Amino acid sequence: MSEQFKEWNGDEWQEHIVQLLRARYSEPGQFQEMPSRDRGDLGLEGFSRDGICYQCYAPEPPYSVAELYEKQRNKITADIGKFIKNHRRLAAVFGELKIKRWLLVVPRYLSTQLLVHCTTKIAEVIQAQLPYVDGQFDIGVITDAEFAFELCQLAAVRGYLHDVLVPVPDAAQIEEFATENVSLLGKVSHKAGKLPKLDSPSKIDEFSSRMVQHYLRGKSAIDALRERDPEQFESLLRCKQAKEDLLEIQSLVQVGDASTVLKTFNEFKLEVERQVSVSPHTAEVVAWGAVADWLFRCPLDF
């Protein structure tokens, strides 16, 4: 299952990227933010002492592929225009520093035409013969995927929460899982039959289908977290194993009832939020996936 895309508003995106830039340029003074309140915006979020300028942009949704391209193209045009027009002020800011790259940092971009537009703007900047521009000046577009190491650094100290968004499985995916895991579905159906409100085959089937859906979404979220941040993935596995060990003991000495499912979900979601650097949404998906897994494999019983 492919990962869905998270929408950002402009302020949140700027704060997110500046935080990542501070992590990348951790030595004091290596990254310089550019405040816009005094005498206007110079078209830059900040610059690094290695000669890279950064500008953030997250347009308000909804938008088509063409609309996103137009918005991002216009943003580059406007801010490169400021980069040229404000040459006196920027020369004073940069001093002896030569700028090698100007980067627009966006949540995503969907058209290669945007890169073509960057190439045309490079020629304009070079032609302007700006004193602070390096002879090999370049303009590019990147996403926060360029900051994978910094994202993990921040997550380790809970300065960043991974928000893993995965689609809801469709009927065909649920049916495929059910066909390949008949014995697991049999266990869930048997347990569901003990719950007073699930008093018909159709209700039991609906409950079982929802558990398959939760299991598949939870697995996708965990797989995505493993790819993004192995350290947080390991933290999640330890958290889940601890809860599973407790459930196995409880199943031997306690009798569960209809409240057991929600109680287990709420308790584990809280533990995930406490111990793993993931968003509340991701913790919810993972917790439901774990509940379904435990129902399939028997640590959770009634």
C-alpha positions as CSV (number, residue, x, y, z in Angstrom):
1,M,0.0,0.0,0.0
2,S,1.4,3.4,-0.9
3,E,1.7,6.1,1.7
4,Q,-0.7,8.9,1.5
5,F,0.4,12.5,1.5
6,K,0.1,14.8,4.5
7,E,-1.1,18.4,3.8
8,W,0.7,21.2,5.6
9,N,-0.2,24.8,6.1
10,G,2.5,27.4,5.3
11,D,3.4,28.3,8.9
12,E,3.7,24.6,10.0
13,W,5.8,23.8,7.0
14,Q,8.2,26.7,7.6
15,E,8.6,25.8,11.2
16,H,9.2,22.1,10.3
17,I,11.9,22.9,7.7
18,V,13.6,25.5,9.8
19,Q,13.8,23.0,12.7
20,L,15.4,20.5,10.3
21,L,17.9,23.1,9.0
22,R,18.9,23.9,12.6
23,A,19.6,20.2,13.1
24,R,21.6,20.0,9.9
25,Y,23.6,23.1,10.7
26,S,24.0,22.4,14.4
27,E,27.2,24.5,14.9
28,P,26.2,28.0,16.0
29,G,26.0,30.5,13.2
30,Q,26.1,27.9,10.4
31,F,22.5,28.5,9.5
32,Q,21.1,32.0,9.6
33,E,17.4,32.7,9.6
34,M,16.1,35.7,7.7
35,P,13.4,37.6,9.6
36,S,10.8,39.3,7.3
37,R,9.3,41.8,9.7
38,D,11.9,44.5,9.2
39,R,11.8,46.2,5.8
40,G,10.0,43.4,4.1
41,D,10.6,39.9,2.9
42,L,13.7,39.2,0.9
43,G,12.4,35.9,-0.4
44,L,14.5,33.7,1.8
45,E,13.8,31.6,4.9
46,G,17.5,31.6,5.6
47,F,20.9,30.6,4.3
48,S,23.8,28.4,5.4
49,R,27.5,29.4,5.6
50,D,28.3,26.8,3.0
51,G,26.5,28.9,0.4
52,I,22.9,27.5,0.2
53,C,19.8,29.6,0.4
54,Y,16.5,28.0,1.5
55,Q,12.9,29.1,0.9
56,C,9.9,27.2,2.2
57,Y,6.5,26.9,0.4
58,A,3.4,24.9,1.1
59,P,0.4,26.1,-0.9
60,E,-3.1,25.7,0.5
61,P,-5.0,22.6,-0.9
62,P,-6.9,21.5,-2.8
63,Y,-5.0,21.7,-6.1
64,S,-4.5,19.6,-9.3
65,V,-1.1,18.7,-10.7
66,A,-1.3,21.6,-13.0
67,E,-2.4,24.0,-10.3
68,L,0.4,22.8,-8.0
69,Y,3.0,23.4,-10.7
70,E,1.7,26.9,-11.4
71,K,1.8,27.8,-7.7
72,Q,5.3,26.5,-7.2
73,R,6.5,28.0,-10.5
74,N,5.1,31.4,-9.5
75,K,6.7,31.2,-6.1
76,I,10.1,30.5,-7.7
77,T,9.6,33.4,-10.1
78,A,8.6,35.8,-7.4
79,D,11.4,34.9,-4.9
80,I,14.2,34.7,-7.5
81,G,12.9,38.2,-8.6
82,K,13.5,39.3,-5.0
83,F,16.9,37.6,-4.9
84,I,17.9,39.8,-7.9
85,K,16.0,43.0,-7.1
86,N,17.2,43.3,-3.5
87,H,20.9,42.9,-4.5
88,R,22.1,45.8,-2.4
89,R,20.5,44.6,0.8
90,L,21.5,41.0,0.2
91,A,25.1,41.9,-0.7
92,A,25.2,43.5,2.8
93,V,23.8,40.4,4.4
94,F,26.0,37.9,2.6
95,G,29.2,39.8,2.8
96,E,32.0,37.7,1.3
97,L,29.8,34.6,1.1
98,K,29.2,33.3,-2.4
99,I,25.8,31.6,-2.8
100,K,26.0,28.3,-4.7
101,R,22.4,27.1,-4.6
102,W,18.9,28.5,-4.0
103,L,16.5,25.8,-3.0
104,L,12.7,25.8,-2.7
105,V,11.6,23.3,-0.1
106,V,8.1,22.0,-0.6
107,P,6.1,19.1,0.8
108,R,6.0,17.6,-2.7
109,Y,6.2,18.5,-6.4
110,L,4.6,16.6,-9.2
111,S,5.9,18.1,-12.5
112,T,9.3,18.0,-14.1
113,Q,8.4,21.2,-15.8
114,L,9.2,22.9,-12.4
115,L,12.8,21.8,-12.9
116,V,12.8,23.3,-16.4
117,H,11.6,26.5,-14.9
118,C,14.5,26.5,-12.4
119,T,16.9,26.2,-15.3
120,T,15.5,29.3,-16.9
121,K,15.8,31.2,-13.7
122,I,19.4,30.2,-13.2
123,A,20.3,32.0,-16.4
124,E,18.5,35.1,-15.2
125,V,20.5,35.1,-12.0
126,I,23.8,34.6,-13.7
127,Q,23.0,37.3,-16.2
128,A,22.4,39.8,-13.4
129,Q,26.0,39.4,-12.3
130,L,25.2,39.6,-8.6
131,P,28.3,40.0,-6.4
132,Y,27.1,37.3,-3.9
133,V,26.4,34.6,-6.5
134,D,28.9,31.8,-7.3
135,G,29.8,31.1,-10.9
136,Q,28.3,27.6,-10.6
137,F,25.0,28.9,-9.1
138,D,22.1,26.5,-9.2
139,I,18.4,26.5,-8.4
140,G,16.5,23.4,-7.2
141,V,13.4,22.0,-5.6
142,I,13.6,19.5,-2.7
143,T,11.3,18.0,-0.1
144,D,11.9,17.0,3.5
145,A,13.0,13.6,2.3
146,E,16.4,15.3,1.9
147,F,16.6,15.6,5.7
148,A,16.1,11.9,6.6
149,F,19.0,11.8,9.0
150,E,17.8,15.1,10.7
151,L,14.3,13.7,11.0
152,C,15.6,10.7,12.9
153,Q,17.8,12.9,15.1
154,L,14.8,15.0,16.1
155,A,12.6,12.0,16.6
156,A,15.2,10.5,19.0
157,V,14.6,13.5,21.4
158,R,10.9,13.8,20.5
159,G,11.5,17.0,18.6
160,Y,9.7,15.4,15.7
161,L,6.8,13.0,15.6
162,H,6.6,10.7,12.5
163,D,3.1,11.0,11.0
164,V,2.7,7.9,8.9
165,L,-0.4,8.0,6.7
166,V,-1.5,4.8,5.0
167,P,-4.7,4.2,2.9
168,V,-7.6,2.1,4.1
169,P,-7.4,-1.3,2.5
170,D,-10.1,-1.9,-0.2
171,A,-12.5,-4.9,-0.3
172,A,-10.2,-6.9,-2.6
173,Q,-7.2,-6.6,-0.2
174,I,-9.4,-7.6,2.7
175,E,-10.7,-10.6,0.8
176,E,-7.2,-11.6,-0.3
177,F,-6.0,-11.6,3.3
178,A,-9.1,-13.6,4.5
179,T,-8.6,-16.2,1.8
180,E,-4.9,-16.7,2.7
181,N,-5.5,-16.7,6.5
182,V,-8.6,-18.8,7.1
183,S,-7.5,-20.1,10.4
184,L,-6.8,-16.6,11.8
185,L,-10.2,-15.4,10.7
186,G,-11.7,-18.5,12.4
187,K,-10.1,-17.5,15.7
188,V,-11.4,-13.9,15.5
189,S,-14.9,-15.2,14.5
190,H,-14.9,-17.6,17.5
191,K,-13.9,-14.8,19.9
192,A,-16.4,-12.4,18.4
193,G,-19.2,-14.9,18.9
194,K,-18.7,-14.6,22.7
195,L,-19.5,-10.9,22.7
196,P,-23.2,-10.2,23.4
197,K,-23.7,-7.4,20.8
198,L,-22.2,-9.5,18.0
199,D,-25.3,-11.7,18.0
200,S,-25.6,-12.6,14.3
201,P,-23.3,-13.9,11.6
202,S,-23.4,-10.6,9.7
203,K,-22.2,-8.7,12.8
204,I,-19.4,-11.2,13.4
205,D,-18.4,-10.9,9.8
206,E,-18.4,-7.1,10.0
207,F,-16.2,-7.2,13.1
208,S,-13.8,-9.7,11.5
209,S,-13.5,-7.6,8.4
210,R,-12.8,-4.5,10.4
211,M,-10.0,-6.3,12.3
212,V,-8.4,-7.4,9.0
213,Q,-8.6,-3.7,7.9
214,H,-6.9,-2.6,11.1
215,Y,-4.3,-5.3,10.8
216,L,-3.3,-4.3,7.3
217,R,-3.2,-0.6,8.0
218,G,-1.2,-1.2,11.1
219,K,1.3,-3.4,9.3
220,S,1.7,-0.8,6.5
221,A,2.3,1.9,9.1
222,I,4.9,-0.2,10.9
223,D,6.7,-1.0,7.7
224,A,6.8,2.7,6.8
225,L,8.2,3.6,10.2
226,R,10.9,0.9,9.8
227,E,12.0,2.5,6.5
228,R,12.0,6.0,7.9
229,D,13.5,5.5,11.3
230,P,14.9,2.1,12.4
231,E,15.5,3.4,16.0
232,Q,11.8,4.4,16.5
233,F,10.8,1.2,14.8
234,E,12.7,-0.8,17.4
235,S,11.2,1.3,20.2
236,L,7.7,0.4,18.8
237,L,8.6,-3.3,18.7
238,R,9.8,-3.3,22.3
239,C,6.6,-1.4,23.4
240,K,4.4,-3.9,21.6
241,Q,6.2,-7.0,23.0
242,A,5.9,-5.6,26.5
243,K,2.1,-5.2,26.1
244,E,1.8,-8.6,24.4
245,D,3.6,-10.3,27.3
246,L,1.2,-8.6,29.7
247,L,-1.8,-9.7,27.7
248,E,-0.6,-13.3,27.7
249,I,-0.5,-13.3,31.5
250,Q,-3.8,-11.6,31.8
251,S,-5.5,-14.2,29.5
252,L,-4.4,-16.9,31.9
253,V,-5.7,-15.3,35.1
254,Q,-8.6,-12.9,34.0
255,V,-11.8,-13.3,32.0
256,G,-12.2,-10.7,29.3
257,D,-15.5,-9.1,28.1
258,A,-16.8,-6.7,25.5
259,S,-14.8,-3.8,27.0
260,T,-11.5,-5.7,26.6
261,V,-10.9,-4.6,23.0
262,L,-11.3,-0.9,23.6
263,K,-9.5,-1.1,26.9
264,T,-6.5,-2.8,25.2
265,F,-6.6,-0.3,22.3
266,N,-6.6,2.7,24.6
267,E,-3.9,1.4,26.9
268,F,-1.5,0.5,24.0
269,K,-2.1,3.7,22.1
270,L,-1.2,5.7,25.2
271,E,2.0,3.6,25.6
272,V,3.0,4.1,22.0
273,E,2.5,7.9,22.4
274,R,4.7,7.8,25.5
275,Q,7.5,5.7,24.2
276,V,7.7,6.2,20.4
277,S,8.1,9.4,18.5
278,V,5.0,9.1,16.3
279,S,1.9,11.3,16.0
280,P,-1.4,10.5,17.8
281,H,-2.8,9.5,14.4
282,T,0.0,7.0,13.8
283,A,-0.3,5.7,17.3
284,E,-4.0,5.1,16.7
285,V,-3.4,3.1,13.5
286,V,-0.6,1.1,15.1
287,A,-2.7,0.4,18.2
288,W,-5.6,-0.9,16.2
289,G,-3.3,-3.0,14.1
290,A,-1.8,-4.5,17.3
291,V,-5.2,-5.3,18.7
292,A,-6.2,-7.1,15.5
293,D,-2.9,-9.0,15.5
294,W,-3.4,-10.1,19.1
295,L,-6.9,-11.3,18.3
296,F,-5.6,-13.3,15.4
297,R,-2.8,-14.9,17.4
298,C,-4.5,-15.4,20.7
299,P,-2.7,-13.1,23.3
300,L,-6.0,-11.2,23.4
301,D,-9.0,-13.3,24.3
302,F,-12.4,-13.1,26.1
